[in-house]
Amino acid sequence: MKNFFKDFKAFITKGNILDLAVAVVIGAAFNAIISSLVKNIIMPLISLVTGGVSVNDWKWVITAADEVAGVAESAVYYGLFIQAIIDFLIIALSIFIVLRLVMKAKGGLSLANKSKISKEEKREMKDLGLDFKNTADVAKFREIQKDKVLKEENEKKAKEELERINNPSEKDLLKEIRDLLKK
């Protein structure tokens, strides 16, 4: 049981879980704002164009109501379905615009930058257990590449220095002889 709570604590405190929780809360608030925009601003304008009839009231009556017989109206409310589609499209567009602005402001990877990752680099990232679609993993991979290049450059310089020491040129030999003669 102790391991269960330890594992649960590790799971719940992972960065991705906390990010997801924040995203859900912000998403709910964002949804309320956009739904209000659609319901209170956009849809009344659409109703104005359609002759004052609200989209929510659009329906196809299957059986009319009969109060004397106690029969309720049976109808297909396709206007509510259209309203839900409009809500979804406007929410999706709004989220896209906000995310695009945030990514540009952060200087994050755009879709165009992601395509600059070569197949070879994608393969290397996979070998390292990194996801090329994850911005943080791409940044980590770029840092690994930079470290690898620096290491290779240092090794090359060390190799050249060792080569120079082991196989000195005539100029280096003459310089050493001159230095010895001065002493």
Backbone torsions as a table, in degrees:
resi	resn	phi	psi	omega
1	MET	NA	-34.3	179.9
2	LYS	-63.7	-41.5	178.2
3	ASN	-64.4	-35.0	179.5
4	PHE	-58.6	-49.4	-178.4
5	PHE	-69.3	-34.1	176.5
6	LYS	-64.1	-45.5	178.2
7	ASP	-64.8	-40.6	179.5
8	PHE	-63.0	-43.0	178.7
9	LYS	-61.7	-43.6	178.7
10	ALA	-62.8	-39.8	179.9
11	PHE	-65.9	-47.3	-173.5
12	ILE	-73.2	-24.2	-178.6
13	THR	-95.1	2.8	175.2
14	LYS	-62.9	146.7	-178.9
15	GLY	-58.7	-39.2	-177.4
16	ASN	-64.8	-37.8	-179.7
17	ILE	-66.7	-44.8	179.1
18	LEU	-64.8	-40.4	177.0
19	ASP	-61.2	-41.7	179.6
20	LEU	-64.1	-42.7	179.4
21	ALA	-61.7	-44.9	178.1
22	VAL	-62.4	-42.6	-179.7
23	ALA	-61.6	-39.0	180.0
24	VAL	-65.5	-44.2	-179.5
25	VAL	-64.8	-47.5	179.8
26	ILE	-65.7	-38.4	178.3
27	GLY	-61.2	-40.6	178.8
28	ALA	-64.6	-43.1	178.8
29	ALA	-66.3	-41.8	179.2
30	PHE	-63.3	-40.6	178.3
31	ASN	-60.7	-41.1	179.2
32	ALA	-62.6	-40.8	-179.4
33	ILE	-65.7	-48.0	-177.7
34	ILE	-68.3	-39.3	177.7
35	SER	-61.0	-40.0	177.0
36	SER	-64.5	-41.2	176.8
37	LEU	-57.6	-47.6	-178.6
38	VAL	-66.1	-50.1	-174.7
39	LYS	-68.2	-41.4	-170.8
40	ASN	-99.3	-14.5	-178.3
41	ILE	-121.7	-55.4	-173.9
42	ILE	-72.1	-48.6	-176.4
43	MET	-65.1	-37.9	174.2
44	PRO	-60.9	-35.2	176.8
45	LEU	-66.8	-39.3	176.8
46	ILE	-65.5	-39.8	177.5
47	SER	-62.1	-36.4	177.8
48	LEU	-61.2	-41.7	-179.8
49	VAL	-69.2	-33.3	-177.1
50	THR	-89.0	15.1	175.2
51	GLY	90.6	23.3	175.8
52	GLY	87.1	0.9	178.9
53	VAL	-91.6	126.1	179.7
54	SER	-68.9	143.1	178.4
55	VAL	-59.8	-35.0	179.1
56	ASN	-61.4	-25.7	-177.5
57	ASP	-86.8	-5.1	179.8
58	TRP	-68.9	126.9	-178.8
59	LYS	-154.7	161.7	174.8
60	TRP	-116.8	111.9	-175.7
61	VAL	-79.7	123.3	177.8
62	ILE	-88.3	-50.1	177.5
63	THR	-132.1	124.6	-179.9
64	ALA	-71.5	153.4	179.2
65	ALA	-72.9	143.5	176.7
66	ASP	-133.6	101.1	-175.7
67	GLU	-67.3	-33.3	-179.5
68	VAL	-64.8	-44.5	-178.4
69	ALA	-84.6	-8.7	179.7
70	GLY	75.6	28.7	-179.8
71	VAL	-99.6	128.6	178.5
72	ALA	-84.5	155.4	178.6
73	GLU	-66.9	138.8	174.2
74	SER	-116.2	121.3	-175.6
75	ALA	-148.5	156.8	173.4
76	VAL	-100.1	116.0	-178.1
77	TYR	-91.0	76.6	-178.2
78	TYR	-71.3	-20.5	177.5
79	GLY	-64.4	-37.9	177.1
80	LEU	-64.8	-36.8	177.9
81	PHE	-66.4	-44.0	177.9
82	ILE	-62.2	-40.8	177.4
83	GLN	-59.4	-43.5	179.7
84	ALA	-64.6	-39.4	178.3
85	ILE	-64.3	-44.8	178.9
86	ILE	-62.3	-43.7	176.8
87	ASP	-56.3	-49.2	-178.3
88	PHE	-59.6	-47.9	-177.2
89	LEU	-62.7	-41.5	-179.5
90	ILE	-70.3	-39.9	177.3
91	ILE	-63.5	-45.5	179.9
92	ALA	-61.5	-43.7	178.5
93	LEU	-63.2	-43.2	-179.6
94	SER	-63.5	-44.6	179.2
95	ILE	-62.9	-42.7	178.6
96	PHE	-58.7	-46.8	-178.5
97	ILE	-64.3	-45.2	-179.4
98	VAL	-63.8	-46.3	179.4
99	LEU	-62.3	-39.4	179.1
100	ARG	-63.7	-42.2	177.8
101	LEU	-64.9	-42.7	-179.7
102	VAL	-64.4	-44.8	-179.0
103	MET	-63.9	-39.2	177.8
104	LYS	-67.6	-38.9	179.7
105	ALA	-66.9	-37.7	179.6
106	LYS	-78.5	-14.2	-176.7
107	GLY	73.3	24.2	-178.9
108	GLY	-73.0	179.5	-179.0
109	LEU	-74.7	131.2	172.5
110	SER	-93.2	174.3	178.6
111	LEU	-60.7	-33.9	179.2
112	ALA	-66.0	-40.0	179.3
113	ASN	-68.0	-34.8	179.4
114	LYS	-64.1	-33.5	-178.7
115	SER	-71.7	-12.6	179.6
116	LYS	-78.7	-3.6	177.2
117	ILE	-81.0	119.6	-176.9
118	SER	-72.9	165.6	178.0
119	LYS	-61.9	-38.3	178.4
120	GLU	-61.3	-44.3	179.3
121	GLU	-66.1	-39.1	177.0
122	LYS	-61.1	-40.9	179.1
123	ARG	-64.6	-43.7	178.2
124	GLU	-61.7	-42.0	179.3
125	MET	-62.9	-41.8	179.1
126	LYS	-61.4	-42.4	178.4
127	ASP	-61.7	-32.5	179.1
128	LEU	-84.8	-3.9	-179.0
129	GLY	80.0	25.5	-179.6
130	LEU	-108.0	149.8	-179.6
131	ASP	-102.7	119.6	-177.3
132	PHE	-69.3	-10.4	177.6
133	LYS	-88.2	-13.0	-178.4
134	ASN	-92.9	119.9	-176.8
135	THR	-57.5	-42.2	-179.8
136	ALA	-65.0	-40.4	178.6
137	ASP	-66.1	-37.9	178.3
138	VAL	-64.5	-42.6	178.3
139	ALA	-62.4	-42.7	178.7
140	LYS	-62.8	-41.8	179.5
141	PHE	-63.6	-42.8	179.0
142	ARG	-61.6	-38.9	178.6
143	GLU	-65.9	-41.6	177.4
144	ILE	-61.8	-42.9	178.6
145	GLN	-61.3	-43.6	-179.2
146	LYS	-62.2	-44.7	178.0
147	ASP	-62.1	-39.2	179.9
148	LYS	-63.8	-43.3	178.9
149	VAL	-64.1	-44.1	178.4
150	LEU	-61.5	-41.9	179.3
151	LYS	-62.8	-43.8	179.4
152	GLU	-63.7	-40.1	178.2
153	GLU	-63.9	-43.6	179.1
154	ASN	-64.1	-41.5	178.2
155	GLU	-63.8	-39.3	179.3
156	LYS	-64.7	-43.8	178.5
157	LYS	-63.1	-42.4	179.6
158	ALA	-64.3	-40.9	178.4
159	LYS	-63.2	-43.4	178.7
160	GLU	-63.1	-40.9	179.0
161	GLU	-65.5	-43.1	177.7
162	LEU	-63.4	-40.9	178.2
163	GLU	-63.2	-41.2	179.8
164	ARG	-65.4	-39.2	-179.8
165	ILE	-69.9	-44.1	-177.6
166	ASN	-75.3	-30.6	-179.1
167	ASN	-130.3	75.2	-176.7
168	PRO	-70.5	149.4	177.4
169	SER	-78.7	169.6	178.3
170	GLU	-58.4	-40.0	-178.4
171	LYS	-62.6	-44.7	179.2
172	ASP	-63.4	-40.1	179.6
173	LEU	-64.4	-44.4	179.2
174	LEU	-63.3	-37.6	179.4
175	LYS	-65.5	-42.9	179.0
176	GLU	-64.1	-42.5	178.6
177	ILE	-61.7	-44.6	179.5
178	ARG	-60.0	-44.5	179.7
179	ASP	-63.2	-38.7	178.8
180	LEU	-67.4	-40.4	179.9
181	LEU	-66.3	-33.9	178.7
182	LYS	-65.9	-31.9	-177.8
183	LYS	-75.9	NA	NA
